[in-house]
């Protein structure tokens, strides 16, 4: 027995155990790591398509930006070395003048007024056991603003109301979360896992970002609070005879917001269109795999799927495999039934492929993600109309050296979630919306799990920045078209063709590193055309300051 105990201890000590993760949405650290790879510095195997990233990627630039030094270098538990590190302390503050703005905000709310998030924690490692505790405390002033019900509470285009509410019947995404200020303590970027060799398994509430996109990720992003999930994944890229692989498979619980999608009391006509949703949680199952072929330097190919369904009585009757990984077991071609009368099979399925090519010679990269939110009826159907219910993201960056330590960086990205023209002759689902069970859609706590721009929307982003050491100063221009699926369904045949809701924004930002402090600030004037599809122009102002302290 003593020899067995010693053998287990030796195994625990000798097993490769990796440090904490860099949370998805930590734009400052992620940006440095990714542009260093584009420049041939640091990790050359990571696809940067599975987040959170690992902090042990061989990039010395990132040292000290993940956690403090070990606070107990001599501590042992049953002869197993134990380390305890402090994670960075973060205080985020933002203000919206007239209405909500922004996405990729994790646990933050669509909020007018002041909003704040405080986060910090510790990381404990004992052999193969890893515990990361990093909760997030959120306060939102949640001041009133002009919503759809306020703007469209009159007969202008009568079918707009029915189209809007029909969309709301298939997704849990409130415009405003009640009438009072909001306070919430989330488990945040926390996890408990075991790591043996290059394999990790455990439970987590960390945000996940899958795909090569920088501004938007179609399949999984940090635009919602992290949800409780089990995870089974690679830690570092696994090297094989044909190249290296990264992968992750998860299963988790999605929560309802508990708030109505809009205030129907403000609508003087056509009431009764909103159909109450059952009080039920959803189970989401998803996986992603990325391959770096050894024959083509800098090329990364990926494939992702997700599937979610209500945890109702039919879910309870499933076998254990269908409960844990329905994404692998599969659904029928009715999974994306788009009307209440089309007899869907009680789940929603989507898949995506992605490509990223790093061009270190030019300090550049290009990437592409293509996704489909429907199963093809047959192979011939797919070959005839592969674009049906599809979405895509296309982007890239280039870094120009000005002097030895000064650079100019240019980034651009285009994301298109709007329905393809095939909707004119066949039913086509709007991304993240599901009109049959599960009718809460692809959300958690009322916020989008996929691309933060939301269903039926399109985005074009152009960013130019000046880089010096670990500091950056720049401007991001974005053209965001809000839910064109609603617009075209509501305004078709009306003769009105200038009511697209479009936001033009210019974000001026700076990231300044001062010893162990990081100050990140941004100011964004937003000009809206036809806010909530009502004719006219309007203005909003968004300000944000994020203070981070890195412990020694």
Secondary structure as GFF3:
##gff-version 3
##sequence-region A 1 552
A	DSSP	alpha_helix	2	14	.	.	.	ID=ss1
A	DSSP	beta_strand	21	22	.	.	.	ID=ss2
A	DSSP	alpha_helix	27	38	.	.	.	ID=ss3
A	DSSP	beta_strand	50	51	.	.	.	ID=ss4
A	DSSP	beta_strand	53	54	.	.	.	ID=ss5
A	DSSP	three_ten_helix	60	62	.	.	.	ID=ss6
A	DSSP	beta_strand	76	77	.	.	.	ID=ss7
A	DSSP	beta_strand	80	96	.	.	.	ID=ss8
A	DSSP	beta_strand	113	126	.	.	.	ID=ss9
A	DSSP	beta_strand	129	133	.	.	.	ID=ss10
A	DSSP	beta_strand	136	140	.	.	.	ID=ss11
A	DSSP	alpha_helix	148	151	.	.	.	ID=ss12
A	DSSP	alpha_helix	158	168	.	.	.	ID=ss13
A	DSSP	beta_strand	182	186	.	.	.	ID=ss14
A	DSSP	beta_strand	191	196	.	.	.	ID=ss15
A	DSSP	beta_strand	199	204	.	.	.	ID=ss16
A	DSSP	beta_strand	209	210	.	.	.	ID=ss17
A	DSSP	beta_strand	229	234	.	.	.	ID=ss18
A	DSSP	beta_strand	238	240	.	.	.	ID=ss19
A	DSSP	beta_strand	243	254	.	.	.	ID=ss20
A	DSSP	three_ten_helix	264	266	.	.	.	ID=ss21
A	DSSP	beta_strand	282	293	.	.	.	ID=ss22
A	DSSP	beta_strand	299	310	.	.	.	ID=ss23
A	DSSP	alpha_helix	313	316	.	.	.	ID=ss24
A	DSSP	alpha_helix	320	324	.	.	.	ID=ss25
A	DSSP	alpha_helix	326	329	.	.	.	ID=ss26
A	DSSP	beta_strand	347	359	.	.	.	ID=ss27
A	DSSP	three_ten_helix	360	362	.	.	.	ID=ss28
A	DSSP	beta_strand	364	372	.	.	.	ID=ss29
A	DSSP	alpha_helix	379	384	.	.	.	ID=ss30
A	DSSP	beta_strand	390	401	.	.	.	ID=ss31
A	DSSP	beta_strand	406	416	.	.	.	ID=ss32
A	DSSP	three_ten_helix	421	424	.	.	.	ID=ss33
A	DSSP	beta_strand	443	444	.	.	.	ID=ss34
A	DSSP	beta_strand	447	448	.	.	.	ID=ss35
A	DSSP	beta_strand	458	468	.	.	.	ID=ss36
A	DSSP	beta_strand	471	481	.	.	.	ID=ss37
A	DSSP	alpha_helix	484	491	.	.	.	ID=ss38
A	DSSP	beta_strand	502	514	.	.	.	ID=ss39
A	DSSP	beta_strand	517	529	.	.	.	ID=ss40
A	DSSP	three_ten_helix	531	533	.	.	.	ID=ss41
A	DSSP	beta_strand	537	549	.	.	.	ID=ss42
###
